[in-house]
């Protein structure tokens, strides 16, 4: 049977309607995916921008830490260099062999070490990397022992057994004099202990500086090439 134009059009429209009805879920999904992809592009860009800003901020923080650390370590070295050099000069001969310190020099160097870098060893205690703090604690003990040895090395020479401030028994005074004589010889070893403790501290400081520099370099690479 031959269909007229009206019947043909109605058939076509019915087929299209049936297709849409049957596949509307699929079509809806395709449209949704398209919308999601289109919306995801700016979101991804925003995430990349946020990550970049975070890295830049982190790099600035590390750079500040590095700058402050270098300034702090330089100040420590400057303040300790003079007293250590003086102590070494009065406890070692020109070729480096230990010598007995005299009472005058012992008193003078003792004064140089009183409170030296206390701002770093005491005030700033427990503010740095654990390895640095351990080295600081060792150096603090070494300096304390050095000052004590210098005090013992000159005390008997600068005080009397019997005066208005002291009345020391003979056996006790003999012990003081013996300790004074021993301390004058031990002073060189105590200076060496401080040198070694400070060297360990410097090594720990430099290791931390290297760590900071490596972290900064890694962030620099990520900032330049975020992908």
C-alpha positions, 0 to 999 in steps of 0.5 A: 500500500502506498503511503502519502506524504503525511503518513511518511512524515508521521512515520519518520517523526515516530521513529525519531521519538522512539529513538530518543525515548529508547536512548535518552539515558545514553544521550543524557550521559553523553551530555553530562560527560561533555559538561563535566569535561568542559567544567573540569578544564578550569578546575584543573587549571585552578588546582595547578595554579594553587600548587604553584603558589604553594610551592613558591610560598614554601620556597620563600619559607625555606629561603628565609630559614637558610638566610637566618641560619647562615647569619646565625652560624656566622655570628657564632663563629665570629664570637667564638673565634677570638676566645678560642684563638687566645686560649690556643695561643696560651696553652700550645707552643708555636708548633702545636705542642701543649704547654702549661698555662700560667695563672695570669693567662688562665684568669684572662682566658677564663673571663673571655669564655664567661657567657660566650655564645650563651645566646646561642647555646642557652637562649636558642636551645631546642630551636634547631635540628636535633643533630645541631642541638646535640652538638650544641649541648656537647659544646656547652659542656666542653666550654663549661669544663674549660672555664672550670679548668681555667678557674682552678689553674689560677685560683691558688695563685690569686687567693690566700690560704688564710685571709679575711675571706678564707681560712683553709686547712693545710690538707685542703689547701694542699689539695687546692694547690695540687689541683691548680698545678694539674689544671695548668697542664690540663688546660691545653686538653680542655681547649682541644675538647672545645675545638672538637666540639665546635667542629662537630657543631659546624659539621651539623650546621653545614649538613642542615644548610645543605639540606635546605639548599637541596630542598630549595633547588627541588622546588625551583625545578618544580616551579620552572616545570610544574608538569 
